[in-house]
Amino acid sequence: MLTAINPKLPMRDKAVTKDFYLNKLGFQQFGGDYDGYLMVEKDNIQIHFFEFKALDPKENYGQVYVRTNDIDNQFQLAKAQHVNSTELEHKPWMQREFSILDPDNNLLTFGQEVF
């Protein structure tokens, strides 16, 4: 039985990534402080990051889709923290969504099912 999935995304600078996720998106650091590796969590999800100093953000296609049951609150948090995001939209696949790019051009899309 599968119980969870924890995406691993590239990061160029651990301090920059940590600051963005903790101070802009409200995550907390999870686990220990490992050289070249970062784990963050919020509510029931974790995202892991591995150091890739040579990463060219223009060539990074890392993506994560995060489901939520409070899309309005997530969107307002992003706006209050001045995180650059798309607008909150209703999608044909019955989701309300918005997306952000982190400092390394990893795409995070937040979505809530529309009934």
C-alpha positions, 0 to 999 in steps of 0.5 A: 500500500502506498501511503505518501509521496514526497517530491524532490526538487532542485535548489541552487542555494539552500538558504534562499530556498529555505527562506522562501518556503518558510517565510513566504509560504508558511512551511516548517523545516522537517527533520535535521539540517543536512548538507545540500538537502532540505525538507519542508512540511506544511499540514500533511505534505512534505517537499524535499530539495536537493542541492544543484548549484549548476542549475539553470532556472530557465531549464528547470521544469520541476513541478508539484501539484498541491491539493488543498481544501482551502484554496482561498486562504492559500491564495491570500497568503501568497498575495500577503507575502508578495509572492508572484502568482497567477490569478486564482482561476476555475479550470475545465478539469473542475479545479480552482487553481493558482501557481507560483514559481519558487526562486529556482523556477520550480512550479507549484500549483495549488488546486481545490476541487470544485463540486 
